[in-house]
Structures are given as C-alpha cells and as structure tokens.
Amino acid sequence: MTVVRIKVRETDFRIEEHWTAPTEEALREEEAKEIRRFPTEGYGTGVYNVHHDPTGLLVHAKFSRMLSCD
C-alpha cells in the first residue's frame, strides 16, 4: 500500500504534509513508521482530518510533526 506524501509547509519547527492512500490502515501504518523514526514519542507526530474523497476510492489526511523535541 502506497501513501503519497505532499509537503505543504516546513518551518524551522514543524513539517506539515497532505497524505493520500487507498485505505485508512495504510495511513496509520505510515504514521507508525514516522513515530518509530524518532525516539521521543515521534516529536508530536500526528495524522488528523482523515476523510474519504467523494469517490470513496482514496483516503486523505493531514500530517504534522515537530522537528525538535525542545
């Protein structure tokens, strides 16, 4: 299952992306991978606003992660 990740914004403190996938499960698996990449609970990593597009074929979500645990 492929998750398409499009960077929306990146600052010195945070990264925001729009994710698209065929299933919500694929989104959650990608989120879990991101959390495992960082030792401190994923630096506030989260997927939110999960919703199906009007066709029902894709799932969209917003992704956010802090770039530091400070």
Phi and psi in radians as a Rosetta constraint file:
Dihedral C 1 N 2 CA 2 C 2 CIRCULARHARMONIC -1.825 0.35
Dihedral N 2 CA 2 C 2 N 3 CIRCULARHARMONIC 2.359 0.35
Dihedral C 2 N 3 CA 3 C 3 CIRCULARHARMONIC -1.905 0.35
Dihedral N 3 CA 3 C 3 N 4 CIRCULARHARMONIC 2.164 0.35
Dihedral C 3 N 4 CA 4 C 4 CIRCULARHARMONIC -1.577 0.35
Dihedral N 4 CA 4 C 4 N 5 CIRCULARHARMONIC 2.189 0.35
Dihedral C 4 N 5 CA 5 C 5 CIRCULARHARMONIC -2.028 0.35
Dihedral N 5 CA 5 C 5 N 6 CIRCULARHARMONIC 2.122 0.35
Dihedral C 5 N 6 CA 6 C 6 CIRCULARHARMONIC -2.041 0.35
Dihedral N 6 CA 6 C 6 N 7 CIRCULARHARMONIC 2.093 0.35
Dihedral C 6 N 7 CA 7 C 7 CIRCULARHARMONIC -1.223 0.35
Dihedral N 7 CA 7 C 7 N 8 CIRCULARHARMONIC 2.212 0.35
Dihedral C 7 N 8 CA 8 C 8 CIRCULARHARMONIC -1.686 0.35
Dihedral N 8 CA 8 C 8 N 9 CIRCULARHARMONIC -0.781 0.35
Dihedral C 8 N 9 CA 9 C 9 CIRCULARHARMONIC -2.774 0.35
Dihedral N 9 CA 9 C 9 N 10 CIRCULARHARMONIC 2.538 0.35
Dihedral C 9 N 10 CA 10 C 10 CIRCULARHARMONIC -2.449 0.35
Dihedral N 10 CA 10 C 10 N 11 CIRCULARHARMONIC 2.213 0.35
Dihedral C 10 N 11 CA 11 C 11 CIRCULARHARMONIC -2.025 0.35
Dihedral N 11 CA 11 C 11 N 12 CIRCULARHARMONIC -3.039 0.35
Dihedral C 11 N 12 CA 12 C 12 CIRCULARHARMONIC -1.171 0.35
Dihedral N 12 CA 12 C 12 N 13 CIRCULARHARMONIC -0.298 0.35
Dihedral C 12 N 13 CA 13 C 13 CIRCULARHARMONIC -1.974 0.35
Dihedral N 13 CA 13 C 13 N 14 CIRCULARHARMONIC -0.436 0.35
Dihedral C 13 N 14 CA 14 C 14 CIRCULARHARMONIC -2.647 0.35
Dihedral N 14 CA 14 C 14 N 15 CIRCULARHARMONIC 2.639 0.35
Dihedral C 14 N 15 CA 15 C 15 CIRCULARHARMONIC -2.092 0.35
Dihedral N 15 CA 15 C 15 N 16 CIRCULARHARMONIC 2.429 0.35
Dihedral C 15 N 16 CA 16 C 16 CIRCULARHARMONIC -2.233 0.35
Dihedral N 16 CA 16 C 16 N 17 CIRCULARHARMONIC 2.376 0.35
Dihedral C 16 N 17 CA 17 C 17 CIRCULARHARMONIC -2.378 0.35
Dihedral N 17 CA 17 C 17 N 18 CIRCULARHARMONIC 2.767 0.35
Dihedral C 17 N 18 CA 18 C 18 CIRCULARHARMONIC -1.850 0.35
Dihedral N 18 CA 18 C 18 N 19 CIRCULARHARMONIC 2.183 0.35
Dihedral C 18 N 19 CA 19 C 19 CIRCULARHARMONIC -1.921 0.35
Dihedral N 19 CA 19 C 19 N 20 CIRCULARHARMONIC 2.477 0.35
Dihedral C 19 N 20 CA 20 C 20 CIRCULARHARMONIC -2.299 0.35
Dihedral N 20 CA 20 C 20 N 21 CIRCULARHARMONIC 2.378 0.35
Dihedral C 20 N 21 CA 21 C 21 CIRCULARHARMONIC -2.617 0.35
Dihedral N 21 CA 21 C 21 N 22 CIRCULARHARMONIC 2.867 0.35
Dihedral C 21 N 22 CA 22 C 22 CIRCULARHARMONIC -1.294 0.35
Dihedral N 22 CA 22 C 22 N 23 CIRCULARHARMONIC -0.419 0.35
Dihedral C 22 N 23 CA 23 C 23 CIRCULARHARMONIC -2.490 0.35
Dihedral N 23 CA 23 C 23 N 24 CIRCULARHARMONIC 2.769 0.35
Dihedral C 23 N 24 CA 24 C 24 CIRCULARHARMONIC -1.164 0.35
Dihedral N 24 CA 24 C 24 N 25 CIRCULARHARMONIC -0.568 0.35
Dihedral C 24 N 25 CA 25 C 25 CIRCULARHARMONIC -1.033 0.35
Dihedral N 25 CA 25 C 25 N 26 CIRCULARHARMONIC -0.708 0.35
Dihedral C 25 N 26 CA 26 C 26 CIRCULARHARMONIC -1.105 0.35
Dihedral N 26 CA 26 C 26 N 27 CIRCULARHARMONIC -0.690 0.35
Dihedral C 26 N 27 CA 27 C 27 CIRCULARHARMONIC -1.093 0.35
Dihedral N 27 CA 27 C 27 N 28 CIRCULARHARMONIC -0.768 0.35
Dihedral C 27 N 28 CA 28 C 28 CIRCULARHARMONIC -1.179 0.35
Dihedral N 28 CA 28 C 28 N 29 CIRCULARHARMONIC -0.617 0.35
Dihedral C 28 N 29 CA 29 C 29 CIRCULARHARMONIC -1.143 0.35
Dihedral N 29 CA 29 C 29 N 30 CIRCULARHARMONIC -0.716 0.35
Dihedral C 29 N 30 CA 30 C 30 CIRCULARHARMONIC -1.149 0.35
Dihedral N 30 CA 30 C 30 N 31 CIRCULARHARMONIC -0.680 0.35
Dihedral C 30 N 31 CA 31 C 31 CIRCULARHARMONIC -1.071 0.35
Dihedral N 31 CA 31 C 31 N 32 CIRCULARHARMONIC -0.769 0.35
Dihedral C 31 N 32 CA 32 C 32 CIRCULARHARMONIC -1.086 0.35
Dihedral N 32 CA 32 C 32 N 33 CIRCULARHARMONIC -0.683 0.35
Dihedral C 32 N 33 CA 33 C 33 CIRCULARHARMONIC -1.075 0.35
Dihedral N 33 CA 33 C 33 N 34 CIRCULARHARMONIC -0.748 0.35
Dihedral C 33 N 34 CA 34 C 34 CIRCULARHARMONIC -1.098 0.35
Dihedral N 34 CA 34 C 34 N 35 CIRCULARHARMONIC -0.745 0.35
Dihedral C 34 N 35 CA 35 C 35 CIRCULARHARMONIC -1.111 0.35
Dihedral N 35 CA 35 C 35 N 36 CIRCULARHARMONIC -0.702 0.35
Dihedral C 35 N 36 CA 36 C 36 CIRCULARHARMONIC -1.178 0.35
Dihedral N 36 CA 36 C 36 N 37 CIRCULARHARMONIC -0.394 0.35
Dihedral C 36 N 37 CA 37 C 37 CIRCULARHARMONIC -1.226 0.35
Dihedral N 37 CA 37 C 37 N 38 CIRCULARHARMONIC -0.297 0.35
Dihedral C 37 N 38 CA 38 C 38 CIRCULARHARMONIC -2.178 0.35
Dihedral N 38 CA 38 C 38 N 39 CIRCULARHARMONIC 2.331 0.35
Dihedral C 38 N 39 CA 39 C 39 CIRCULARHARMONIC -1.236 0.35
Dihedral N 39 CA 39 C 39 N 40 CIRCULARHARMONIC -0.411 0.35
Dihedral C 39 N 40 CA 40 C 40 CIRCULARHARMONIC -1.824 0.35
Dihedral N 40 CA 40 C 40 N 41 CIRCULARHARMONIC 1.175 0.35
Dihedral C 40 N 41 CA 41 C 41 CIRCULARHARMONIC 0.970 0.35
Dihedral N 41 CA 41 C 41 N 42 CIRCULARHARMONIC 0.580 0.35
Dihedral C 41 N 42 CA 42 C 42 CIRCULARHARMONIC 1.275 0.35
Dihedral N 42 CA 42 C 42 N 43 CIRCULARHARMONIC 0.271 0.35
Dihedral C 42 N 43 CA 43 C 43 CIRCULARHARMONIC 0.912 0.35
Dihedral N 43 CA 43 C 43 N 44 CIRCULARHARMONIC 0.750 0.35
Dihedral C 43 N 44 CA 44 C 44 CIRCULARHARMONIC 1.307 0.35
Dihedral N 44 CA 44 C 44 N 45 CIRCULARHARMONIC 0.509 0.35
Dihedral C 44 N 45 CA 45 C 45 CIRCULARHARMONIC -1.185 0.35
Dihedral N 45 CA 45 C 45 N 46 CIRCULARHARMONIC 2.419 0.35
Dihedral C 45 N 46 CA 46 C 46 CIRCULARHARMONIC -2.820 0.35
Dihedral N 46 CA 46 C 46 N 47 CIRCULARHARMONIC 2.615 0.35
Dihedral C 46 N 47 CA 47 C 47 CIRCULARHARMONIC -1.992 0.35
Dihedral N 47 CA 47 C 47 N 48 CIRCULARHARMONIC 2.299 0.35
Dihedral C 47 N 48 CA 48 C 48 CIRCULARHARMONIC -2.519 0.35
Dihedral N 48 CA 48 C 48 N 49 CIRCULARHARMONIC 3.017 0.35
Dihedral C 48 N 49 CA 49 C 49 CIRCULARHARMONIC 0.960 0.35
Dihedral N 49 CA 49 C 49 N 50 CIRCULARHARMONIC 0.774 0.35
Dihedral C 49 N 50 CA 50 C 50 CIRCULARHARMONIC -1.301 0.35
Dihedral N 50 CA 50 C 50 N 51 CIRCULARHARMONIC 2.235 0.35
Dihedral C 50 N 51 CA 51 C 51 CIRCULARHARMONIC -2.738 0.35
Dihedral N 51 CA 51 C 51 N 52 CIRCULARHARMONIC 2.678 0.35
Dihedral C 51 N 52 CA 52 C 52 CIRCULARHARMONIC -1.449 0.35
Dihedral N 52 CA 52 C 52 N 53 CIRCULARHARMONIC 2.559 0.35
Dihedral C 52 N 53 CA 53 C 53 CIRCULARHARMONIC -1.321 0.35
Dihedral N 53 CA 53 C 53 N 54 CIRCULARHARMONIC 2.957 0.35
Dihedral C 53 N 54 CA 54 C 54 CIRCULARHARMONIC -1.013 0.35
Dihedral N 54 CA 54 C 54 N 55 CIRCULARHARMONIC -0.485 0.35
Dihedral C 54 N 55 CA 55 C 55 CIRCULARHARMONIC -1.338 0.35
Dihedral N 55 CA 55 C 55 N 56 CIRCULARHARMONIC -0.360 0.35
Dihedral C 55 N 56 CA 56 C 56 CIRCULARHARMONIC 1.397 0.35
Dihedral N 56 CA 56 C 56 N 57 CIRCULARHARMONIC 0.079 0.35
Dihedral C 56 N 57 CA 57 C 57 CIRCULARHARMONIC -1.575 0.35
Dihedral N 57 CA 57 C 57 N 58 CIRCULARHARMONIC -0.385 0.35
Dihedral C 57 N 58 CA 58 C 58 CIRCULARHARMONIC -2.271 0.35
Dihedral N 58 CA 58 C 58 N 59 CIRCULARHARMONIC 2.712 0.35
Dihedral C 58 N 59 CA 59 C 59 CIRCULARHARMONIC -2.017 0.35
Dihedral N 59 CA 59 C 59 N 60 CIRCULARHARMONIC 2.344 0.35
Dihedral C 59 N 60 CA 60 C 60 CIRCULARHARMONIC -2.006 0.35
Dihedral N 60 CA 60 C 60 N 61 CIRCULARHARMONIC 2.666 0.35
Dihedral C 60 N 61 CA 61 C 61 CIRCULARHARMONIC -2.767 0.35
Dihedral N 61 CA 61 C 61 N 62 CIRCULARHARMONIC 2.811 0.35
Dihedral C 61 N 62 CA 62 C 62 CIRCULARHARMONIC -1.791 0.35
Dihedral N 62 CA 62 C 62 N 63 CIRCULARHARMONIC 2.504 0.35
Dihedral C 62 N 63 CA 63 C 63 CIRCULARHARMONIC -2.178 0.35
Dihedral N 63 CA 63 C 63 N 64 CIRCULARHARMONIC 2.462 0.35
Dihedral C 63 N 64 CA 64 C 64 CIRCULARHARMONIC -2.500 0.35
Dihedral N 64 CA 64 C 64 N 65 CIRCULARHARMONIC 2.462 0.35
Dihedral C 64 N 65 CA 65 C 65 CIRCULARHARMONIC -2.594 0.35
Dihedral N 65 CA 65 C 65 N 66 CIRCULARHARMONIC 2.338 0.35
Dihedral C 65 N 66 CA 66 C 66 CIRCULARHARMONIC -1.274 0.35
Dihedral N 66 CA 66 C 66 N 67 CIRCULARHARMONIC 2.558 0.35
Dihedral C 66 N 67 CA 67 C 67 CIRCULARHARMONIC -1.598 0.35
Dihedral N 67 CA 67 C 67 N 68 CIRCULARHARMONIC 0.031 0.35
Dihedral C 67 N 68 CA 68 C 68 CIRCULARHARMONIC -2.680 0.35
Dihedral N 68 CA 68 C 68 N 69 CIRCULARHARMONIC 2.694 0.35
Dihedral C 68 N 69 CA 69 C 69 CIRCULARHARMONIC -1.670 0.35
Dihedral N 69 CA 69 C 69 N 70 CIRCULARHARMONIC 0.120 0.35
